[in-house]
Amino acid sequence: MLSFHHIQCGLLFTKPTHLNDKEFSTQSFLESLKGSLALTLVHFYPLAGQLVTQVDEDKHETRVYVDCTKGPGARFIHASSLDTTISDIVSPTDVPLVVRSFFNLNEQAVNHDGHTQPLLVVQVTELLDGVFIACSMNHCISDGTSYWQFWNRWSEIHTSNGNHQKISESCLPVHNRWFPDGRPPPIPLPFSNPDEYVQKFETPRLRERIFHFTSGSISKLKAKVNEQSNTHDISSFQALSALVWRSMVRANRLPHDQVIYNYLLANIRERIDPPLPKYYFGNCIKALTITTTAGELLDNDLGWGASLLHQSVANLNDRLVRNFVNEWLQSPYCYHHEELHDYNSVTIEQSPRFDMFGNEFGLGKAVAVRSGYANKAIGVVYACPGHEGGGSVDFEICLPTDSMNALENDEEFMAFVSLQQ
């Protein structure tokens, strides 16, 4: 993940008039956030460290790891945008560009920059009537599961006023590293210069829109695809992912024989035998690659595409994971955006299972979840729980203008979308 951007998500809150029976003070709130962040980093200490590289020129090898005793620590920033309101963020059809300013680290920063930049940056932006709390976390250190576990523990520590006794030890991060047998860390990469494996990536001009799916709509969709597939095994999320994939392929107007890809990111903590702890902290994901052609996906019914996704998830087991890791160890490489994202691919990231709205920091339930500029590309989809809960889902979809316009006029897709966001 050295050439990828950071993980960037944030929560938008209504600015209260009072907090803890006192008149709300931005300065006091910031100080309490900084204090609870420091306590949280006691448990998530790698985030306060720094990337370090050892190079063996003779062997043409590089080892990159986290030194927890070096670095600038986590960065905490207070910003103001007092001419911006909550309505300015949630009312427009597309996610407004101002949201990008709520996140630190510029668009040219990639995870490899963790050699000089913090591995974690928190930015708190004060709006006219709201507060936006954003986290940029180095993706070499964490996946989405660990990212939101950090948020959850931070919110708990903050609302408990730093009382660690109220935080269950069973929910704290586990830092014992999992590696294949006989492969002690850090793993050598077959490079001697960063230019060989680090590529900067500039986010293209895209429309970013959030589509809301109610639990009732998703239930109808799930029933439809299971009936078409003559099964009961396809999950709600697999059905919804198939709908989005099929609709985006149609919106991109791809040739009939174009090979297309769906990259569905899966948590593999429980897929390994023996399974890893639930709170294993790190990158523990596998991109499931589902391949077909545009013609096959569109000529068959929706259930056919959903069955492809379901079978790929069902096949994800310990053997597949270990084979993937061992193949990578035989010939290590780094992911690069331009090789993964194009009109012929859809990548579904994050998860509606993540507890995003449970992070309240004493401010009450967040109004909305928004992501930053990081890792945005054609066909990238961010999945989040809907604000009302109950199994509702929000999909933030990134597409060029022409494709997004076509998606908004796609009857099959929009039949399941709720206009209420």
N, C-alpha and C positions, 0 to 999 in steps of 0.2 A: 504493500500500500504506500510505498515511499513517494510515488509520483501522484498520488491522489490528494485531494483537498482534505481539510479537516471535516469532522462531523459537526454540522451547525444546525441547531434547532433552538427555538425560544418560545417563551410563554408570555402572552399578553394579558395583563390584569387591569381591572378597574382600580384607579387610584382612590383609596378610601379617604373619608374625612377624618376618621378616628381609627387608631390601631392600639390594641391592648388598653382600652379605656382612656387613651390620651389622644390629643389632636395629632393627626398624622404629620410626621416630620420626615422629609426625604433624607436629611442627613442622618437622623437616628436610624432609619431603616437601612441605609447603606452600611452604617457601622455594624449593625446586627448581622447583616448578610456577610460582611467580611469576616466577622468573628466566627460565624457558623461554618463558613467556607474553610477557614483555617482548621477548625476541628474536624471537618469532613476529610480534609487532606491527610490527617493523621492516619486514616484508614485507607485512603486512596493515594498513598504516598508516591507511586510512580509518576503521577500527573504533575508533581512538583519537581521532577527531575529533568534530565536533558538527554537527547540522543548523542551517542558517542560512536565514532567509527574507528576501527582498527584495520589497517591495510597491510597485507603481506604482498609486497611487490613481486617477490620471487615466485610465489604460488599463484599470483594474480587473483587474490581473494580479498574480500571485504567482509568484515563482521560489524553489524550495526546493532546496538543494544541501548538500553536505558541505564544511565548512571544516576541513581537516586540521591547521590551526594553532591551533584553538580547542577548548575543551571540557575536561572533567574527566579525560579519558583513560578507559581501560577500568577497570572496577571488579572487585576480587577480594575475595571474602568467604569466611571460614571459619565454618562453623556446626556445631553438634553435636546429635545426636539419639541419645544413647547408650542410650536405652531401646528403640530400634528395631533389629531384626535384618534380615539379608538375607531370611530366611524370611518376615518380616512384609511384605516388598515383593513377593516373587515367588509366594508360596503362595496368597493369596486369589484367588477367581475374578475379581473386579473389581480394577482398579488402585486401591489404597487412597488416600484423600485426603491422607495424610501426604506422598505424592510431590510434591504441589503446593508444599509448604513447602521443597523442595529447590531451588526456583528463585526468583531475585530479580525485582524489579519487580512491583508489585501488579496485581491483575486489571483495574484501571482504566487501566493504562498502555497507550498505543498508540504506534505508531512515531513519530507527530508529536511525542511527548514527548521525542524525541531532541534537541530544542532545549535542554533542560535536564538530561535524564538521559543516562547513558552509552549509547553505541551497542552496547557489548558488556559483559555482566556474567557473570563466572565465579563460581559458588558451589560450594565443596567442603564437603560435609556428612559428618562422621564418624559412622558408626553403631557399634553395639556390636561387630560383627564385619565391617564393611564400610566402603567409602568410595564416596560418590556424587559424581561430577564433572558439573556441569551448566553449560550455556552458554545465555544469553539474548542473541540477536543481532537487531539492528534489521532488520526485513524490507524496509525501503526500500533497504538497503545490499546485501543478499545474498538469494539464493534457496537452496534446499536443496542444490544441487550445490556452490555456493561455501561454504556453511556447513560441509559435511563435509570439503571440501578444507582449510578452516581447521583443523578437528580433526586431520586427517591430518598436516599440516605441524607443528602444535604437538606432537603425540605424537612425531614423528620428531626434532624438535629437542630435546625433553626427554630421550628415550632416548639421544641422541648426546651428552648433557651439553653442549649448546650449540655443538657443532662444526658450523658451517655448511657445511664442506666435504663433509660426508656427505649434504647435502641437494642433490639434483640441481636445477640452475637451470631445467630444463625443467618441473619440477613446481611452480614458484613462481607466485603469482597474477599475472595480466596485468591492469593497471589502465587501459590505453588504452580509452577509451569508444567504444562503437559507437552512432552515431546515423544516421538517414536523411540522405541528401545534402541539404545546404543547411539543416540544422536544428542549429545549434551549441547546446550546452548552456549554461545550464540551460533547460529547456523552460518557457515561461510557462503557468501555469494560470489559467483565467478566473475568479479569485476575488480578493478583497482582504481577506477576514477568515477565519480558521480555522473559525469557526462555519459557514461555507458548505460546507466539505468534510470536516471532521473530526467523526466520530461515535463516541462511546464505546460499547463493547459489553461487556455482562456475560455471562459464560459461564453458560448455564442448567444446572439440575440434571439430570445425565445419568448413566447407567451407562457406564463405560468398561471394556471387556474386551478382552483380547488373545487372538486365535484363531490357533493354530499350524497350518501346513500343511507337511507333509513333502515332500521332493522327489518321492518315489514317488507320493504322493497327487496332487500337481500334475501329474505326468506322465500319470496316468490321466485327470485332468480335461481336460488339453490334447488327449489322443487322442479323448476323447468329443466335445468341441465341434468339432474338426476333421472328425470323421466326420459329425457332424450337418450341418455346413456344406459338406461335400463339397470340402474344401480341406486344404492342409497349412500354410497361411500364418499362422494365428492363433497368437500366441505364448503362452507359459505365463502371463505376467502379464496379458495380455488375457483369457485364459480365466478366470483367478482373479478378475479385476476384474468380469467379467460375472456370475460366480456370486455375488459379494458384492452387486452392484447388484440383481440379480433377487431375492435372498433378503431384502434390506433393504426393498425395495418391498413384498414379500409380508408382511413383519413389520409394516410400517406400516399395512397394511389400507387401502390407498388405493382410491378409487372407480375403476371400470373406465375411465372417460373422463378421469381425471386426467392432465394433462400432467406428465411427469417429466423430470428432467435428470440427466445424469452429467457431472460436471466432472473430467476427467482431465488432470492437470498434466503437461506435457511440456517437456523441455529442448530449446531450439531452437538451441543453439550450432552443432550440425552440420547444421541444417536451412537455415541461411542460406547464400547463394552470393555470394562465397566464405565458407566456414565460419569461425566465430570460433574462437580458440584453445580448447583443451580446458579450460584453467585460467583462462579469462576470468572475472574476479571481478565479480559484480553480480547483478542480476535478469535472467535470460534464459530466461523460461518463458512458455508459452502454455497457457491453459486451453482444452482441447478440449471443446466443449459438445455432448453427444450427447442428442438430444431424441426422445421417443416418448410413448406413453401407457402407463399401468399395464397396461391390458388387452392391448395389443400385446406388451409385454415378457413377460407371464406366460402368455398364450395360446400363444405360440410356444415352441419349445424353447430350451434354453440356448445352442445354437450360433447362433441368430438374434441374440440379444443380443451375443454375443461378436463376431459379424460386424460389428455396428454400431460397436463400439469399434475393431476392427481397421481398418475403412475410414476412420474418422476419423483414426487415427494415420497411415495410408498417405497420406492427402491432405495431411498437414502438410508443406509445402514452402516454398521461399523466397518465392514469390509470395503465398501465404496469409499468411505472417508479415509481409511488407512492407505488404500491404493492411490488415491489422489495425492495425499501427503508424500508418500514414498516416491511417486513419479516426479513430484515437484523437487524433492531432495536430490534426485538424480540429475535434474537440470533446472536449477532455480531461475526464476525470472520475476520481473516486477510488472504489475498491471499498468497499462497506460490508457487514458481516456479515449484517445482517437482510434485505438484498436478495438474498442468495445462498443462505442455508441455511434449509431448512424440511423438512417431512416429504416433500416431493416431489423432493428433491435428494440426491444422493450425491456427495461430493467426495473424490477419492483423492489424497493428498499423500505427500510423501517418496518413497522408492524402495528396493526390495530390492537395487538395484545399488550403493547408497552403501556405502562401506567404513566401517562403524560399528565392527565388532568388531576391526578392525586397529589401533585406538587403545588401546594398552596402558599407556603411561606407566610402564613398568617393573613394573607390578603383575600382569602376565599378562592373559589374555583376560577381558574383562568377563563378568559373570554374565548381565546383561540390559541392554536399552535401554528407557528410559522417557521419556515426554514430559511437559511441564508442563501448566498450565491454559490456555496461550495458544491462541487460535483454535479452541477446542473448541466444537462446535455440533452440532445434530441432523444426522446423516448424514455427519459427517466421519470419514474413514478414514485412518490412518497406516500406510504400508507399510514394513516393515523386513526385513532379512535375518534368517533364523532363526539361533539360536545355534549349531546344529551345522553351519551352512554347507551346501554341496553343492546349492544351489538351493532350500533351504527358505525359507519366508516367514512372517512374523508380520504380522497385520493388527490394529491397535488400532481398534476400532469404538466410536463414540459414539452412543448412542440413549437415548430415554426408557425408563423401566423396563418398561412394557407391551410396547413394541416389542422390547426386548432379550430379554424372556422368550419372545416369539414366535420370535425368531431362534434361540434356544437349543433350540427344539423343532421347528425346520424340518428335515425329514428330508433333503431334497436338500442343504442347506448342511452339516449336521453329518456327513453321510456322508464328506465330504472333510476334516473337521477332526480333528486329532490332539489327544487329551486331555493329551498330554505337552507341557509348556511349558518 
